[in-house]
Amino acid sequence: MFKSEQETTIFADEGGDTLGGRMSMARDAAGISLEALASQLGVSEETMLAWESDRSEPMPSALVKMSALFGVSPAWLMTGTGDGPGEDSDERVLAAVRNELSRLQAAYQEIGRLIEATTRQVERLDHQIQLRNVSKDVAH
């Protein structure tokens, strides 16, 4: 079955309903790493992460450049209507999902490290407070 020229291809993903979600989805579909895209746009990876998590928005010129790099229309990137990333093959979709899973696993591991470090810090502080309380009790 052939699609008409007017028909829009939208990459099905729950996270694509925001500008940041569409940026992330299109970047994954295009197989472009966050680092590579940041370098091509002349921005930091932190800026890219802020854009993709909808904490800030890129300038229109950056959106137009990204749409060309991703092979999507600027309108789709900004609004979700128009030509989005094509689902060329199941392998490409699988690669995009694996990429997202990898990013989530890395974030999960980082959160685990932060929880462990904070737990150790709480234990050290608790121990110091207990020692001070014992010293106060002995002094009285």
TIVO-2410 file (N, C-alpha, C; in nm, 3 decimals):
# residues 140
REC num residu      c1      c2      c3 atome chaine
REC   1      M   0.084  -0.118   0.000     N      A
REC   1      M   0.000   0.000   0.000    CA      A
REC   1      M   0.088   0.124   0.000     C      A
REC   2      F   0.064   0.214  -0.092     N      A
REC   2      F   0.144   0.335  -0.105    CA      A
REC   2      F   0.076   0.450  -0.032     C      A
REC   3      K   0.159   0.536   0.027     N      A
REC   3      K   0.107   0.655   0.094    CA      A
REC   3      K   0.100   0.770  -0.005     C      A
REC   4      S  -0.001   0.851   0.009     N      A
REC   4      S  -0.009   0.969  -0.077    CA      A
REC   4      S   0.097   1.069  -0.035     C      A
REC   5      E   0.128   1.163  -0.123     N      A
REC   5      E   0.228   1.265  -0.091    CA      A
REC   5      E   0.185   1.351   0.027     C      A
REC   6      Q   0.056   1.366   0.047     N      A
REC   6      Q   0.004   1.450   0.154    CA      A
REC   6      Q   0.006   1.379   0.290     C      A
REC   7      E   0.014   1.246   0.288     N      A
REC   7      E   0.007   1.170   0.413    CA      A
REC   7      E   0.132   1.191   0.497     C      A
REC   8      T   0.114   1.209   0.623     N      A
REC   8      T   0.223   1.234   0.715    CA      A
REC   8      T   0.266   1.104   0.781     C      A
REC   9      T   0.396   1.083   0.786     N      A
REC   9      T   0.450   0.969   0.857    CA      A
REC   9      T   0.488   1.016   0.996     C      A
REC  10      I   0.429   0.955   1.094     N      A
REC  10      I   0.463   0.991   1.232    CA      A
REC  10      I   0.516   0.867   1.301     C      A
REC  11      F   0.633   0.882   1.361     N      A
REC  11      F   0.699   0.775   1.434    CA      A
REC  11      F   0.621   0.756   1.563     C      A
REC  12      A   0.560   0.642   1.582     N      A
REC  12      A   0.474   0.619   1.699    CA      A
REC  12      A   0.556   0.608   1.826     C      A
REC  13      D   0.532   0.700   1.917     N      A
REC  13      D   0.604   0.700   2.045    CA      A
REC  13      D   0.530   0.792   2.139     C      A
REC  14      E   0.502   0.745   2.259     N      A
REC  14      E   0.430   0.825   2.358    CA      A
REC  14      E   0.505   0.953   2.393     C      A
REC  15      G   0.640   0.950   2.392     N      A
REC  15      G   0.718   1.064   2.434    CA      A
REC  15      G   0.730   1.172   2.328     C      A
REC  16      G   0.672   1.153   2.210     N      A
REC  16      G   0.689   1.248   2.101    CA      A
REC  16      G   0.588   1.359   2.096     C      A
REC  17      D   0.507   1.376   2.201     N      A
REC  17      D   0.402   1.477   2.194    CA      A
REC  17      D   0.449   1.615   2.238     C      A
REC  18      T   0.576   1.632   2.266     N      A
REC  18      T   0.631   1.763   2.299    CA      A
REC  18      T   0.746   1.791   2.203     C      A
REC  19      L   0.788   1.916   2.199     N      A
REC  19      L   0.901   1.952   2.113    CA      A
REC  19      L   1.023   1.868   2.150     C      A
REC  20      G   1.054   1.860   2.278     N      A
REC  20      G   1.170   1.782   2.322    CA      A
REC  20      G   1.157   1.635   2.287     C      A
REC  21      G   1.037   1.581   2.304     N      A
REC  21      G   1.013   1.441   2.270    CA      A
REC  21      G   1.033   1.414   2.122     C      A
REC  22      R   0.983   1.507   2.038     N      A
REC  22      R   1.001   1.490   1.892    CA      A
REC  22      R   1.148   1.504   1.854     C      A
REC  23      M   1.219   1.597   1.920     N      A
REC  23      M   1.362   1.612   1.890    CA      A
REC  23      M   1.437   1.483   1.923     C      A
REC  24      S   1.411   1.428   2.040     N      A
REC  24      S   1.478   1.306   2.083    CA      A
REC  24      S   1.444   1.189   1.990     C      A
REC  25      M   1.315   1.178   1.957     N      A
REC  25      M   1.269   1.070   1.870    CA      A
REC  25      M   1.332   1.080   1.731     C      A
REC  26      A   1.335   1.200   1.675     N      A
REC  26      A   1.391   1.219   1.541    CA      A
REC  26      A   1.541   1.196   1.542     C      A
REC  27      R   1.609   1.240   1.648     N      A
REC  27      R   1.753   1.218   1.658    CA      A
REC  27      R   1.783   1.069   1.664     C      A
REC  28      D   1.706   0.995   1.746     N      A
REC  28      D   1.724   0.850   1.755    CA      A
REC  28      D   1.697   0.784   1.620     C      A
REC  29      A   1.587   0.824   1.555     N      A
REC  29      A   1.551   0.764   1.426    CA      A
REC  29      A   1.658   0.791   1.320     C      A
REC  30      A   1.722   0.908   1.330     N      A
REC  30      A   1.827   0.943   1.234    CA      A
REC  30      A   1.961   0.879   1.271     C      A
REC  31      G   1.968   0.820   1.391     N      A
REC  31      G   2.092   0.754   1.433    CA      A
REC  31      G   2.202   0.853   1.468     C      A
REC  32      I   2.165   0.970   1.517     N      A
REC  32      I   2.263   1.073   1.552    CA      A
REC  32      I   2.276   1.076   1.704     C      A
REC  33      S   2.397   1.069   1.754     N      A
REC  33      S   2.417   1.074   1.899    CA      A
REC  33      S   2.395   1.215   1.951     C      A
REC  34      L   2.366   1.223   2.078     N      A
REC  34      L   2.348   1.353   2.142    CA      A
REC  34      L   2.474   1.436   2.129     C      A
REC  35      E   2.589   1.372   2.150     N      A
REC  35      E   2.718   1.441   2.141    CA      A
REC  35      E   2.742   1.496   2.000     C      A
REC  36      A   2.715   1.414   1.901     N      A
REC  36      A   2.737   1.455   1.761    CA      A
REC  36      A   2.645   1.571   1.724     C      A
REC  37      L   2.519   1.564   1.766     N      A
REC  37      L   2.426   1.671   1.732    CA      A
REC  37      L   2.465   1.800   1.802     C      A
REC  38      A   2.502   1.792   1.929     N      A
REC  38      A   2.545   1.911   2.003    CA      A
REC  38      A   2.663   1.976   1.931     C      A
REC  39      S   2.757   1.894   1.887     N      A
REC  39      S   2.875   1.946   1.817    CA      A
REC  39      S   2.835   2.013   1.686     C      A
REC  40      Q   2.746   1.949   1.610     N      A
REC  40      Q   2.704   2.007   1.481    CA      A
REC  40      Q   2.628   2.138   1.499     C      A
REC  41      L   2.557   2.151   1.611     N      A
REC  41      L   2.479   2.273   1.636    CA      A
REC  41      L   2.559   2.379   1.711     C      A
REC  42      G   2.677   2.339   1.761     N      A
REC  42      G   2.761   2.432   1.835    CA      A
REC  42      G   2.707   2.466   1.973     C      A
REC  43      V   2.642   2.367   2.036     N      A
REC  43      V   2.590   2.386   2.171    CA      A
REC  43      V   2.644   2.275   2.261     C      A
REC  44      S   2.627   2.289   2.389     N      A
REC  44      S   2.674   2.187   2.483    CA      A
REC  44      S   2.574   2.071   2.489     C      A
REC  45      E   2.623   1.957   2.539     N      A
REC  45      E   2.534   1.842   2.558    CA      A
REC  45      E   2.427   1.876   2.661     C      A
REC  46      E   2.463   1.956   2.761     N      A
REC  46      E   2.366   1.997   2.863    CA      A
REC  46      E   2.252   2.076   2.800     C      A
REC  47      T   2.286   2.161   2.704     N      A
REC  47      T   2.183   2.238   2.633    CA      A
REC  47      T   2.093   2.143   2.556     C      A
REC  48      M   2.152   2.045   2.487     N      A
REC  48      M   2.073   1.948   2.413    CA      A
REC  48      M   1.979   1.872   2.507     C      A
REC  49      L   2.031   1.829   2.622     N      A
REC  49      L   1.948   1.757   2.719    CA      A
REC  49      L   1.833   1.845   2.769     C      A
REC  50      A   1.861   1.973   2.790     N      A
REC  50      A   1.756   2.066   2.833    CA      A
REC  50      A   1.649   2.079   2.726     C      A
REC  51      W   1.690   2.085   2.599     N      A
REC  51      W   1.594   2.093   2.490    CA      A
REC  51      W   1.510   1.966   2.484     C      A
REC  52      E   1.576   1.850   2.490     N      A
REC  52      E   1.505   1.723   2.475    CA      A
REC  52      E   1.417   1.691   2.595     C      A
REC  53      S   1.443   1.752   2.709     N      A
REC  53      S   1.359   1.729   2.826    CA      A
REC  53      S   1.261   1.844   2.848     C      A
REC  54      D   1.250   1.931   2.750     N      A
REC  54      D   1.155   2.043   2.751    CA      A
REC  54      D   1.178   2.141   2.866     C      A
REC  55      R   1.303   2.151   2.911     N      A
REC  55      R   1.335   2.252   3.012    CA      A
REC  55      R   1.369   2.386   2.947     C      A
REC  56      S   1.404   2.384   2.820     N      A
REC  56      S   1.425   2.505   2.742    CA      A
REC  56      S   1.400   2.471   2.596     C      A
REC  57      E   1.396   2.575   2.512     N      A
REC  57      E   1.369   2.554   2.371    CA      A
REC  57      E   1.478   2.615   2.285     C      A
REC  58      P   1.510   2.548   2.176     N      A
REC  58      P   1.613   2.603   2.085    CA      A
REC  58      P   1.559   2.721   2.005     C      A
REC  59      M   1.652   2.798   1.953     N      A
REC  59      M   1.616   2.908   1.863    CA      A
REC  59      M   1.562   2.848   1.733     C      A
REC  60      P   1.477   2.922   1.663     N      A
REC  60      P   1.422   2.870   1.536    CA      A
REC  60      P   1.530   2.825   1.437     C      A
REC  61      S   1.642   2.896   1.432     N      A
REC  61      S   1.747   2.857   1.338    CA      A
REC  61      S   1.802   2.719   1.372     C      A
REC  62      A   1.813   2.688   1.500     N      A
REC  62      A   1.860   2.554   1.540    CA      A
REC  62      A   1.757   2.448   1.505     C      A
REC  63      L   1.628   2.481   1.519     N      A
REC  63      L   1.522   2.386   1.482    CA      A
REC  63      L   1.526   2.354   1.333     C      A
REC  64      V   1.548   2.457   1.251     N      A
REC  64      V   1.554   2.436   1.106    CA      A
REC  64      V   1.675   2.348   1.072     C      A
REC  65      K   1.789   2.375   1.135     N      A
REC  65      K   1.909   2.294   1.109    CA      A
REC  65      K   1.887   2.150   1.153     C      A
REC  66      M   1.825   2.132   1.271     N      A
REC  66      M   1.797   1.995   1.319    CA      A
REC  66      M   1.702   1.923   1.225     C      A
REC  67      S   1.599   1.992   1.176     N      A
REC  67      S   1.504   1.925   1.088    CA      A
REC  67      S   1.574   1.873   0.962     C      A
REC  68      A   1.670   1.950   0.911     N      A
REC  68      A   1.745   1.906   0.793    CA      A
REC  68      A   1.832   1.784   0.828     C      A
REC  69      L   1.897   1.788   0.944     N      A
REC  69      L   1.982   1.676   0.985    CA      A
REC  69      L   1.901   1.549   1.010     C      A
REC  70      F   1.780   1.566   1.063     N      A
REC  70      F   1.695   1.451   1.096    CA      A
REC  70      F   1.614   1.401   0.977     C      A
REC  71      G   1.602   1.483   0.872     N      A
REC  71      G   1.520   1.445   0.758    CA      A
REC  71      G   1.371   1.456   0.787     C      A
REC  72      V   1.334   1.555   0.868     N      A
REC  72      V   1.193   1.579   0.900    CA      A
REC  72      V   1.161   1.724   0.863     C      A
REC  73      S   1.033   1.754   0.854     N      A
REC  73      S   0.997   1.893   0.824    CA      A
REC  73      S   1.008   1.977   0.952     C      A
REC  74      P   1.045   2.104   0.936     N      A
REC  74      P   1.048   2.191   1.054    CA      A
REC  74      P   0.913   2.197   1.125     C      A
REC  75      A   0.805   2.193   1.047     N      A
REC  75      A   0.670   2.197   1.106    CA      A
REC  75      A   0.648   2.075   1.195     C      A
REC  76      W   0.691   1.957   1.151     N      A
REC  76      W   0.674   1.837   1.234    CA      A
REC  76      W   0.754   1.852   1.363     C      A
REC  77      L   0.876   1.899   1.350     N      A
REC  77      L   0.960   1.912   1.469    CA      A
REC  77      L   0.896   2.008   1.569     C      A
REC  78      M   0.840   2.117   1.520     N      A
REC  78      M   0.783   2.219   1.609    CA      A
REC  78      M   0.643   2.184   1.659     C      A
REC  79      T   0.562   2.121   1.575     N      A
REC  79      T   0.420   2.101   1.611    CA      A
REC  79      T   0.372   1.957   1.608     C      A
REC  80      G   0.446   1.870   1.544     N      A
REC  80      G   0.402   1.731   1.531    CA      A
REC  80      G   0.320   1.705   1.407     C      A
REC  81      T   0.298   1.807   1.324     N      A
REC  81      T   0.227   1.788   1.198    CA      A
REC  81      T   0.325   1.807   1.084     C      A
REC  82      G   0.308   1.732   0.980     N      A
REC  82      G   0.401   1.738   0.868    CA      A
REC  82      G   0.478   1.608   0.858     C      A
REC  83      D   0.590   1.613   0.790     N      A
REC  83      D   0.669   1.492   0.767    CA      A
REC  83      D   0.762   1.465   0.883     C      A
REC  84      G   0.733   1.356   0.954     N      A
REC  84      G   0.817   1.312   1.066    CA      A
REC  84      G   0.914   1.206   1.020     C      A
REC  85      P   0.987   1.149   1.116     N      A
REC  85      P   1.083   1.044   1.078    CA      A
REC  85      P   1.009   0.923   1.022     C      A
REC  86      G   1.059   0.871   0.912     N      A
REC  86      G   0.996   0.755   0.850    CA      A
REC  86      G   1.031   0.627   0.922     C      A
REC  87      E   0.940   0.536   0.919     N      A
REC  87      E   0.967   0.404   0.976    CA      A
REC  87      E   1.015   0.315   0.863     C      A
REC  88      D   1.141   0.336   0.822     N      A
REC  88      D   1.196   0.266   0.707    CA      A
REC  88      D   1.199   0.115   0.728     C      A
REC  89      S   1.230   0.073   0.848     N      A
REC  89      S   1.237  -0.070   0.871    CA      A
REC  89      S   1.220  -0.099   1.019     C      A
REC  90      D   1.182  -0.222   1.047     N      A
REC  90      D   1.170  -0.264   1.186    CA      A
REC  90      D   1.305  -0.254   1.257     C      A
REC  91      E   1.413  -0.279   1.183     N      A
REC  91      E   1.547  -0.271   1.243    CA      A
REC  91      E   1.579  -0.130   1.291     C      A
REC  92      R   1.540  -0.032   1.212     N      A
REC  92      R   1.566   0.108   1.249    CA      A
REC  92      R   1.485   0.147   1.372     C      A
REC  93      V   1.360   0.103   1.376     N      A
REC  93      V   1.275   0.131   1.492    CA      A
REC  93      V   1.333   0.062   1.615     C      A
REC  94      L   1.375  -0.063   1.598     N      A
REC  94      L   1.435  -0.137   1.709    CA      A
REC  94      L   1.561  -0.068   1.758     C      A
REC  95      A   1.642  -0.018   1.667     N      A
REC  95      A   1.766   0.053   1.706    CA      A
REC  95      A   1.733   0.178   1.786     C      A
REC  96      A   1.629   0.250   1.747     N      A
REC  96      A   1.589   0.371   1.820    CA      A
REC  96      A   1.540   0.336   1.960     C      A
REC  97      V   1.463   0.229   1.971     N      A
REC  97      V   1.413   0.187   2.101    CA      A
REC  97      V   1.528   0.137   2.189     C      A
REC  98      R   1.621   0.064   2.129     N      A
REC  98      R   1.738   0.018   2.206    CA      A
REC  98      R   1.820   0.137   2.255     C      A
REC  99      N   1.834   0.238   2.171     N      A
REC  99      N   1.908   0.358   2.209    CA      A
REC  99      N   1.840   0.425   2.329     C      A
REC 100      E   1.710   0.437   2.325     N      A
REC 100      E   1.635   0.496   2.436    CA      A
REC 100      E   1.650   0.411   2.562     C      A
REC 101      L   1.643   0.280   2.548     N      A
REC 101      L   1.661   0.190   2.662    CA      A
REC 101      L   1.800   0.207   2.722     C      A
REC 102      S   1.899   0.218   2.638     N      A
REC 102      S   2.037   0.238   2.685    CA      A
REC 102      S   2.049   0.367   2.764     C      A
REC 103      R   1.987   0.473   2.715     N      A
REC 103      R   1.991   0.601   2.788    CA      A
REC 103      R   1.920   0.591   2.921     C      A
REC 104      L   1.806   0.520   2.923     N      A
REC 104      L   1.733   0.502   3.049    CA      A
REC 104      L   1.813   0.418   3.148     C      A
REC 105      Q   1.880   0.313   3.099     N      A
REC 105      Q   1.961   0.229   3.187    CA      A
REC 105      Q   2.078   0.309   3.246     C      A
REC 106      A   2.140   0.393   3.166     N      A
REC 106      A   2.250   0.477   3.216    CA      A
REC 106      A   2.199   0.573   3.323     C      A
REC 107      A   2.082   0.630   3.300     N      A
REC 107      A   2.023   0.721   3.400    CA      A
REC 107      A   1.989   0.646   3.527     C      A
REC 108      Y   1.938   0.526   3.513     N      A
REC 108      Y   1.904   0.441   3.628    CA      A
REC 108      Y   2.030   0.409   3.709     C      A
REC 109      Q   2.138   0.374   3.641     N      A
REC 109      Q   2.264   0.345   3.710    CA      A
REC 109      Q   2.317   0.468   3.782     C      A
REC 110      E   2.307   0.583   3.720     N      A
REC 110      E   2.353   0.707   3.783    CA      A
REC 110      E   2.270   0.738   3.907     C      A
REC 111      I   2.140   0.718   3.899     N      A
REC 111      I   2.054   0.741   4.016    CA      A
REC 111      I   2.094   0.645   4.127     C      A
REC 112      G   2.122   0.520   4.093     N      A
REC 112      G   2.167   0.423   4.193    CA      A
REC 112      G   2.295   0.469   4.262     C      A
REC 113      R   2.391   0.520   4.184     N      A
REC 113      R   2.516   0.571   4.243    CA      A
REC 113      R   2.489   0.690   4.334     C      A
REC 114      L   2.400   0.778   4.293     N      A
REC 114      L   2.366   0.894   4.375    CA      A
REC 114      L   2.297   0.852   4.506     C      A
REC 115      I   2.210   0.753   4.498     N      A
REC 115      I   2.143   0.704   4.618    CA      A
REC 115      I   2.244   0.642   4.714     C      A
REC 116      E   2.337   0.562   4.662     N      A
REC 116      E   2.439   0.502   4.747    CA      A
REC 116      E   2.527   0.608   4.812     C      A
REC 117      A   2.570   0.708   4.737     N      A
REC 117      A   2.655   0.814   4.792    CA      A
REC 117      A   2.580   0.892   4.899     C      A
REC 118      T   2.454   0.922   4.874     N      A
REC 118      T   2.374   0.997   4.971    CA      A
REC 118      T   2.350   0.913   5.096     C      A
REC 119      T   2.328   0.784   5.081     N      A
REC 119      T   2.311   0.694   5.195    CA      A
REC 119      T   2.436   0.693   5.281     C      A
REC 120      R   2.553   0.684   5.217     N      A
REC 120      R   2.679   0.687   5.293    CA      A
REC 120      R   2.696   0.819   5.367     C      A
REC 121      Q   2.661   0.928   5.302     N      A
REC 121      Q   2.672   1.060   5.364    CA      A
REC 121      Q   2.578   1.070   5.486     C      A
REC 122      V   2.456   1.020   5.473     N      A
REC 122      V   2.361   1.021   5.586    CA      A
REC 122      V   2.417   0.937   5.700     C      A
REC 123      E   2.472   0.821   5.668     N      A
REC 123      E   2.529   0.735   5.773    CA      A
REC 123      E   2.645   0.803   5.843     C      A
REC 124      R   2.733   0.871   5.768     N      A
REC 124      R   2.846   0.942   5.830    CA      A
REC 124      R   2.798   1.054   5.921     C      A
REC 125      L   2.702   1.132   5.873     N      A
REC 125      L   2.648   1.241   5.953    CA      A
REC 125      L   2.578   1.189   6.078     C      A
REC 126      D   2.503   1.081   6.063     N      A
REC 126      D   2.436   1.020   6.178    CA      A
REC 126      D   2.538   0.973   6.281     C      A
REC 127      H   2.645   0.912   6.236     N      A
REC 127      H   2.751   0.864   6.325    CA      A
REC 127      H   2.817   0.982   6.398     C      A
REC 128      Q   2.845   1.091   6.326     N      A
REC 128      Q   2.905   1.209   6.388    CA      A
REC 128      Q   2.814   1.268   6.495     C      A
REC 129      I   2.685   1.273   6.467     N      A
REC 129      I   2.589   1.327   6.564    CA      A
REC 129      I   2.584   1.237   6.687     C      A
REC 130      Q   2.584   1.107   6.665     N      A
REC 130      Q   2.582   1.014   6.779    CA      A
REC 130      Q   2.708   1.030   6.864     C      A
REC 131      L   2.825   1.048   6.800     N      A
REC 131      L   2.949   1.067   6.876    CA      A
REC 131      L   2.943   1.196   6.957     C      A
REC 132      R   2.891   1.303   6.898     N      A
REC 132      R   2.878   1.429   6.971    CA      A
REC 132      R   2.786   1.415   7.090     C      A
REC 133      N   2.675   1.343   7.070     N      A
REC 133      N   2.579   1.323   7.180    CA      A
REC 133      N   2.642   1.241   7.291     C      A
REC 134      V   2.722   1.141   7.257     N      A
REC 134      V   2.791   1.061   7.358    CA      A
REC 134      V   2.891   1.147   7.433     C      A
REC 135      S   2.964   1.232   7.360     N      A
REC 135      S   3.063   1.321   7.423    CA      A
REC 135      S   2.994   1.416   7.518     C      A
REC 136      K   2.878   1.472   7.482     N      A
REC 136      K   2.803   1.562   7.567    CA      A
REC 136      K   2.757   1.490   7.694     C      A
REC 137      D   2.709   1.363   7.678     N      A
REC 137      D   2.661   1.286   7.792    CA      A
REC 137      D   2.774   1.256   7.888     C      A
REC 138      V   2.893   1.226   7.837     N      A
REC 138      V   3.009   1.195   7.920    CA      A
REC 138      V   3.055   1.321   7.994     C      A
REC 139      A   3.047   1.437   7.929     N      A
REC 139      A   3.091   1.562   7.989    CA      A
REC 139      A   3.000   1.604   8.102     C      A
REC 140      H   2.877   1.562   8.104     N      A
REC 140      H   2.783   1.604   8.209    CA      A
REC 140      H   2.787   1.511   8.321     C      A
***
